[in-house]
Amino acid sequence: MEGIIAIWQRDIIKFFRDRPRMVGSFSMPILFLVVFGIGMGGSMESLVSAGTNAQNFNYTEFIFPGIVSMTLLMTSIFSSLSIIQDRDFGYMREILVSPVSRVNIAIGKMLGSASVALLQGVMMFVLLPVLGIGIDLVSFFQVLPVMFLMACAFSSLGLLVASLLNSMQGFQLVVNIFVMPMIFLSGALFPLNNMPGWVNFLVTLNPVTYGVDLMKHIMIDVESLNAAVREEMGLNLTFFGQPVTITGELFFLLGFTAVLILLATLSFRRANS
């Protein structure tokens, strides 16, 4: 247990000491927030109002949970790049010859990456007053466990990829193949209605879809929205034709996270045996 805490603590300290990384990690989410939320917000709100006769629909509020999810995804996965860096600089060799087991090393790295991602996701909430969006404390504290669960799943995915690759260039290339499709096929930035069948199939299999939808139901008062708005904005999520409940999404994320943690720790142990 001490080994897990020590590795987790090292990643947290590295995060706070690397200020350019702290600032730079917000660039992509803020860019998407500006382009989609502010730039396209007026057009989307007009389209939704014309199609549903809804008033005071806030498109920025709709995509904000998706922007936070994108922050979690990108930070979690790219934080796992430190495994390859530690391997190149010899730090990983020192850990591997210590009494700490390979499984505990993998769990410590996963928790470190997940904690860093959670911190950056929480920092995004500082923008809420600027965007004119409000969230009550109950909803805020309800969404935190979901954010941490998502961060653990994505960190495990990054750990799994990092344990299979030997170069930082290869890691970044492979990860980008996963990250951008997972973001765009999750409903994070725009509703995924009336898509071709094969796209709907990918959306259904995408774990980010359920994390984003779960965060939207917690942060947005979905039940108070017009039924036509919920349908128009893709808030009536289905799993192969069956309606998805919040409990079902939570269990899906729990199962997905558990499987990824298991695969990541086994792969890490095998790669460093």
C-alpha positions as a Markdown table, in Angstrom:
| # | Residue | x | y | z |
|---|---|---|---|---|
| 1 | Met | 0.0 | 0.0 | 0.0 |
| 2 | Glu | 2.9 | 2.4 | 0.8 |
| 3 | Gly | 4.3 | 1.8 | -2.7 |
| 4 | Ile | 1.0 | 2.8 | -4.3 |
| 5 | Ile | 0.8 | 6.0 | -2.2 |
| 6 | Ala | 4.4 | 6.9 | -3.0 |
| 7 | Ile | 3.9 | 6.5 | -6.7 |
| 8 | Trp | 0.6 | 8.4 | -6.6 |
| 9 | Gln | 2.2 | 11.2 | -4.6 |
| 10 | Arg | 5.1 | 11.6 | -7.0 |
| 11 | Asp | 2.7 | 12.1 | -10.0 |
| 12 | Ile | 0.7 | 14.7 | -8.0 |
| 13 | Ile | 3.8 | 16.6 | -7.1 |
| 14 | Lys | 5.1 | 16.5 | -10.7 |
| 15 | Phe | 1.7 | 17.9 | -11.8 |
| 16 | Phe | 1.9 | 21.0 | -9.5 |
| 17 | Arg | 5.5 | 21.7 | -10.2 |
| 18 | Asp | 5.0 | 21.6 | -14.0 |
| 19 | Arg | 3.1 | 24.9 | -14.4 |
| 20 | Pro | 3.4 | 25.0 | -18.2 |
| 21 | Arg | 1.7 | 21.6 | -18.3 |
| 22 | Met | -1.1 | 22.9 | -16.0 |
| 23 | Val | -1.8 | 25.9 | -18.2 |
| 24 | Gly | -1.2 | 24.1 | -21.6 |
| 25 | Ser | -3.6 | 21.2 | -20.7 |
| 26 | Phe | -6.5 | 23.7 | -20.7 |
| 27 | Ser | -5.8 | 25.0 | -24.2 |
| 28 | Met | -7.6 | 22.3 | -26.2 |
| 29 | Pro | -10.8 | 22.1 | -24.0 |
| 30 | Ile | -11.1 | 25.9 | -23.9 |
| 31 | Leu | -10.6 | 26.0 | -27.7 |
| 32 | Phe | -13.4 | 23.6 | -28.2 |
| 33 | Leu | -15.5 | 25.5 | -25.7 |
| 34 | Val | -15.0 | 28.7 | -27.6 |
| 35 | Val | -15.5 | 27.2 | -31.0 |
| 36 | Phe | -18.5 | 25.0 | -30.3 |
| 37 | Gly | -20.1 | 26.8 | -27.3 |
| 38 | Ile | -19.6 | 30.5 | -28.1 |
| 39 | Gly | -18.9 | 30.4 | -31.8 |
| 40 | Met | -21.7 | 27.9 | -32.8 |
| 41 | Gly | -23.9 | 28.4 | -29.8 |
| 42 | Gly | -26.1 | 31.0 | -31.3 |
| 43 | Ser | -26.8 | 28.9 | -34.4 |
| 44 | Met | -27.5 | 25.7 | -32.5 |
| 45 | Glu | -29.8 | 27.5 | -30.1 |
| 46 | Ser | -31.7 | 29.0 | -33.0 |
| 47 | Leu | -32.1 | 25.6 | -34.7 |
| 48 | Val | -33.3 | 24.0 | -31.5 |
| 49 | Ser | -35.7 | 26.8 | -30.7 |
| 50 | Ala | -37.1 | 26.6 | -34.3 |
| 51 | Gly | -37.5 | 22.9 | -34.2 |
| 52 | Thr | -38.9 | 22.5 | -30.7 |
| 53 | Asn | -40.4 | 25.9 | -29.8 |
| 54 | Ala | -38.2 | 25.8 | -26.7 |
| 55 | Gln | -37.2 | 29.1 | -25.1 |
| 56 | Asn | -34.0 | 30.0 | -23.2 |
| 57 | Phe | -32.1 | 26.9 | -24.4 |
| 58 | Asn | -28.4 | 27.3 | -23.5 |
| 59 | Tyr | -26.1 | 25.3 | -25.8 |
| 60 | Thr | -23.0 | 26.1 | -23.8 |
| 61 | Glu | -24.6 | 24.5 | -20.8 |
| 62 | Phe | -25.3 | 21.5 | -22.9 |
| 63 | Ile | -21.7 | 20.9 | -24.0 |
| 64 | Phe | -19.9 | 21.9 | -20.8 |
| 65 | Pro | -20.2 | 18.4 | -19.3 |
| 66 | Gly | -18.7 | 17.1 | -22.6 |
| 67 | Ile | -15.8 | 19.6 | -22.4 |
| 68 | Val | -15.1 | 18.4 | -18.8 |
| 69 | Ser | -15.2 | 14.8 | -20.1 |
| 70 | Met | -12.8 | 15.7 | -22.9 |
| 71 | Thr | -10.4 | 17.2 | -20.3 |
| 72 | Leu | -10.6 | 13.9 | -18.2 |
| 73 | Leu | -10.0 | 11.8 | -21.3 |
| 74 | Met | -7.1 | 13.7 | -22.7 |
| 75 | Thr | -5.3 | 14.3 | -19.3 |
| 76 | Ser | -5.8 | 10.7 | -18.1 |
| 77 | Ile | -4.5 | 9.1 | -21.2 |
| 78 | Phe | -1.6 | 11.5 | -21.9 |
| 79 | Ser | -0.5 | 11.4 | -18.2 |
| 80 | Ser | 0.3 | 7.7 | -18.8 |
| 81 | Leu | 3.0 | 8.9 | -21.2 |
| 82 | Ser | 5.2 | 9.3 | -18.0 |
| 83 | Ile | 5.5 | 5.5 | -17.9 |
| 84 | Ile | 7.5 | 5.6 | -21.1 |
| 85 | Gln | 9.5 | 8.6 | -20.0 |
| 86 | Asp | 10.3 | 6.9 | -16.7 |
| 87 | Arg | 11.4 | 3.9 | -18.6 |
| 88 | Asp | 13.7 | 5.9 | -20.9 |
| 89 | Phe | 15.3 | 7.9 | -18.0 |
| 90 | Gly | 15.9 | 4.8 | -15.8 |
| 91 | Tyr | 13.4 | 5.7 | -13.0 |
| 92 | Met | 11.2 | 2.8 | -13.9 |
| 93 | Arg | 14.1 | 0.4 | -13.5 |
| 94 | Glu | 14.7 | 1.6 | -10.0 |
| 95 | Ile | 11.1 | 1.1 | -9.1 |
| 96 | Leu | 11.0 | -2.4 | -10.6 |
| 97 | Val | 14.0 | -3.6 | -8.5 |
| 98 | Ser | 12.3 | -2.3 | -5.3 |
| 99 | Pro | 10.1 | -4.6 | -3.2 |
| 100 | Val | 6.9 | -3.0 | -4.6 |
| 101 | Ser | 5.0 | -5.5 | -6.8 |
| 102 | Arg | 4.3 | -4.8 | -10.5 |
| 103 | Val | 0.6 | -4.7 | -9.8 |
| 104 | Asn | 1.0 | -2.0 | -7.1 |
| 105 | Ile | 3.2 | 0.0 | -9.4 |
| 106 | Ala | 0.5 | -0.1 | -12.1 |
| 107 | Ile | -2.3 | 0.8 | -9.7 |
| 108 | Gly | -0.2 | 3.7 | -8.3 |
| 109 | Lys | 0.5 | 5.1 | -11.8 |
| 110 | Met | -3.2 | 4.7 | -12.7 |
| 111 | Leu | -4.4 | 6.5 | -9.6 |
| 112 | Gly | -1.8 | 9.2 | -10.1 |
| 113 | Ser | -3.0 | 9.9 | -13.7 |
| 114 | Ala | -6.6 | 9.7 | -12.6 |
| 115 | Ser | -6.1 | 12.1 | -9.7 |
| 116 | Val | -4.3 | 14.6 | -12.0 |
| 117 | Ala | -7.2 | 14.4 | -14.5 |
| 118 | Leu | -9.7 | 14.9 | -11.8 |
| 119 | Leu | -7.9 | 18.0 | -10.6 |
| 120 | Gln | -7.9 | 19.4 | -14.1 |
| 121 | Gly | -11.5 | 18.5 | -14.6 |
| 122 | Val | -12.5 | 20.3 | -11.4 |
| 123 | Met | -10.5 | 23.4 | -12.5 |
| 124 | Met | -12.7 | 23.7 | -15.5 |
| 125 | Phe | -15.6 | 24.6 | -13.2 |
| 126 | Val | -13.8 | 27.9 | -12.5 |
| 127 | Leu | -15.1 | 29.0 | -16.0 |
| 128 | Leu | -18.8 | 28.5 | -15.0 |
| 129 | Pro | -19.3 | 32.1 | -13.8 |
| 130 | Val | -17.6 | 33.5 | -17.0 |
| 131 | Leu | -19.9 | 31.3 | -19.2 |
| 132 | Gly | -23.0 | 32.3 | -17.2 |
| 133 | Ile | -23.7 | 28.7 | -16.1 |
| 134 | Gly | -24.7 | 27.7 | -12.6 |
| 135 | Ile | -24.4 | 24.5 | -10.7 |
| 136 | Asp | -25.6 | 23.7 | -7.2 |
| 137 | Leu | -23.3 | 22.1 | -4.6 |
| 138 | Val | -25.3 | 18.9 | -4.5 |
| 139 | Ser | -24.9 | 18.3 | -8.2 |
| 140 | Phe | -21.2 | 19.3 | -8.0 |
| 141 | Phe | -20.4 | 16.7 | -5.3 |
| 142 | Gln | -22.6 | 14.1 | -7.2 |
| 143 | Val | -20.6 | 14.5 | -10.4 |
| 144 | Leu | -17.2 | 14.2 | -8.7 |
| 145 | Pro | -17.3 | 10.4 | -8.2 |
| 146 | Val | -18.4 | 10.0 | -11.9 |
| 147 | Met | -15.5 | 12.1 | -13.0 |
| 148 | Phe | -13.1 | 10.1 | -10.9 |
| 149 | Leu | -14.5 | 6.8 | -12.3 |
| 150 | Met | -14.1 | 8.1 | -15.8 |
| 151 | Ala | -10.6 | 9.3 | -15.1 |
| 152 | Cys | -9.6 | 5.8 | -13.7 |
| 153 | Ala | -11.0 | 4.1 | -16.8 |
| 154 | Phe | -9.2 | 6.4 | -19.2 |
| 155 | Ser | -5.9 | 6.2 | -17.1 |
| 156 | Ser | -6.1 | 2.4 | -17.3 |
| 157 | Leu | -6.5 | 2.7 | -21.1 |
| 158 | Gly | -3.4 | 4.9 | -21.3 |
| 159 | Leu | -1.5 | 2.5 | -19.0 |
| 160 | Leu | -2.5 | -0.4 | -21.2 |
| 161 | Val | -1.2 | 1.4 | -24.4 |
| 162 | Ala | 2.0 | 2.6 | -22.7 |
| 163 | Ser | 2.8 | -0.9 | -21.5 |
| 164 | Leu | 2.7 | -2.2 | -25.0 |
| 165 | Leu | 4.8 | 0.5 | -26.7 |
| 166 | Asn | 8.4 | 1.6 | -26.3 |
| 167 | Ser | 8.5 | 5.1 | -27.8 |
| 168 | Met | 6.8 | 8.4 | -26.9 |
| 169 | Gln | 6.1 | 9.1 | -30.6 |
| 170 | Gly | 4.4 | 5.7 | -31.0 |
| 171 | Phe | 2.3 | 6.3 | -27.9 |
| 172 | Gln | 1.1 | 9.8 | -29.1 |
| 173 | Leu | 0.2 | 8.4 | -32.5 |
| 174 | Val | -1.7 | 5.5 | -31.2 |
| 175 | Val | -3.5 | 7.5 | -28.5 |
| 176 | Asn | -4.6 | 10.2 | -30.9 |
| 177 | Ile | -6.3 | 7.4 | -33.0 |
| 178 | Phe | -8.4 | 6.6 | -29.9 |
| 179 | Val | -8.9 | 10.0 | -28.3 |
| 180 | Met | -10.5 | 12.1 | -31.1 |
| 181 | Pro | -13.0 | 9.5 | -32.3 |
| 182 | Met | -14.0 | 8.8 | -28.7 |
| 183 | Ile | -14.7 | 12.5 | -28.2 |
| 184 | Phe | -16.6 | 13.2 | -31.4 |
| 185 | Leu | -18.6 | 9.9 | -31.2 |
| 186 | Ser | -19.8 | 10.5 | -27.6 |
| 187 | Gly | -22.3 | 13.4 | -28.0 |
| 188 | Ala | -19.9 | 15.6 | -26.0 |
| 189 | Leu | -19.9 | 18.5 | -28.4 |
| 190 | Phe | -23.0 | 18.0 | -30.5 |
| 191 | Pro | -26.0 | 15.7 | -30.6 |
| 192 | Leu | -25.6 | 12.4 | -32.4 |
| 193 | Asn | -29.1 | 12.1 | -33.9 |
| 194 | Asn | -30.0 | 10.7 | -37.3 |
| 195 | Met | -26.6 | 9.1 | -37.8 |
| 196 | Pro | -25.9 | 6.2 | -40.2 |
| 197 | Gly | -26.3 | 2.8 | -38.6 |
| 198 | Trp | -22.6 | 2.0 | -38.4 |
| 199 | Val | -21.9 | 5.3 | -36.6 |
| 200 | Asn | -24.7 | 4.6 | -34.1 |
| 201 | Phe | -23.1 | 1.2 | -33.5 |
| 202 | Leu | -19.7 | 2.9 | -32.6 |
| 203 | Val | -21.5 | 5.5 | -30.4 |
| 204 | Thr | -23.2 | 2.7 | -28.5 |
| 205 | Leu | -19.9 | 0.9 | -27.9 |
| 206 | Asn | -18.1 | 4.1 | -26.9 |
| 207 | Pro | -17.7 | 4.2 | -23.1 |
| 208 | Val | -17.3 | 8.0 | -23.2 |
| 209 | Thr | -20.9 | 8.2 | -24.5 |
| 210 | Tyr | -22.2 | 7.0 | -21.1 |
| 211 | Gly | -19.9 | 9.1 | -19.0 |
| 212 | Val | -20.9 | 12.2 | -20.9 |
| 213 | Asp | -24.6 | 11.4 | -20.7 |
| 214 | Leu | -24.4 | 10.6 | -17.0 |
| 215 | Met | -22.7 | 14.0 | -16.3 |
| 216 | Lys | -25.3 | 15.8 | -18.4 |
| 217 | His | -28.1 | 14.3 | -16.4 |
| 218 | Ile | -26.4 | 15.3 | -13.1 |
| 219 | Met | -25.3 | 18.8 | -14.1 |
| 220 | Ile | -28.4 | 19.7 | -16.3 |
| 221 | Asp | -32.0 | 19.5 | -15.1 |
| 222 | Val | -32.8 | 17.2 | -18.0 |
| 223 | Glu | -36.3 | 16.3 | -16.7 |
| 224 | Ser | -37.4 | 20.0 | -16.8 |
| 225 | Leu | -36.5 | 20.2 | -20.5 |
| 226 | Asn | -39.1 | 20.0 | -23.2 |
| 227 | Ala | -39.4 | 16.3 | -24.5 |
| 228 | Ala | -38.7 | 17.6 | -28.0 |
| 229 | Val | -35.5 | 19.3 | -26.8 |
| 230 | Arg | -34.4 | 16.1 | -25.1 |
| 231 | Glu | -34.9 | 14.1 | -28.3 |
| 232 | Glu | -33.4 | 16.8 | -30.5 |
| 233 | Met | -30.2 | 17.0 | -28.3 |
| 234 | Gly | -29.8 | 13.2 | -28.0 |
| 235 | Leu | -30.5 | 13.1 | -24.3 |
| 236 | Asn | -32.7 | 10.0 | -24.6 |
| 237 | Leu | -29.9 | 7.6 | -24.9 |
| 238 | Thr | -30.5 | 3.9 | -25.9 |
| 239 | Phe | -28.4 | 0.8 | -25.8 |
| 240 | Phe | -29.2 | -1.2 | -29.0 |
| 241 | Gly | -32.8 | 0.1 | -28.9 |
| 242 | Gln | -33.2 | -0.2 | -25.1 |
| 243 | Pro | -33.6 | 3.0 | -23.0 |
| 244 | Val | -30.5 | 3.7 | -20.9 |
| 245 | Thr | -31.0 | 4.5 | -17.2 |
| 246 | Ile | -28.5 | 6.4 | -14.9 |
| 247 | Thr | -28.0 | 3.2 | -12.9 |
| 248 | Gly | -27.3 | 1.3 | -16.1 |
| 249 | Glu | -24.7 | 3.9 | -17.2 |
| 250 | Leu | -23.1 | 3.8 | -13.8 |
| 251 | Phe | -22.8 | 0.0 | -13.8 |
| 252 | Phe | -21.5 | 0.1 | -17.4 |
| 253 | Leu | -18.7 | 2.5 | -16.4 |
| 254 | Leu | -17.9 | 0.5 | -13.3 |
| 255 | Gly | -17.6 | -2.7 | -15.4 |
| 256 | Phe | -15.6 | -1.0 | -18.1 |
| 257 | Thr | -13.2 | 0.5 | -15.5 |
| 258 | Ala | -12.7 | -2.8 | -13.7 |
| 259 | Val | -11.9 | -4.6 | -17.0 |
| 260 | Leu | -9.5 | -1.9 | -18.1 |
| 261 | Ile | -7.7 | -1.8 | -14.7 |
| 262 | Leu | -7.3 | -5.6 | -14.9 |
| 263 | Leu | -6.0 | -5.6 | -18.4 |
| 264 | Ala | -3.7 | -2.7 | -17.8 |
| 265 | Thr | -2.1 | -4.2 | -14.6 |
| 266 | Leu | -1.7 | -7.6 | -16.3 |
| 267 | Ser | -0.1 | -6.0 | -19.4 |
| 268 | Phe | 2.2 | -3.8 | -17.3 |
| 269 | Arg | 3.3 | -6.8 | -15.2 |
| 270 | Arg | 4.0 | -8.9 | -18.3 |
| 271 | Ala | 5.9 | -6.1 | -20.0 |
| 272 | Asn | 8.1 | -5.5 | -17.0 |
| 273 | Ser | 8.6 | -9.0 | -15.8 |
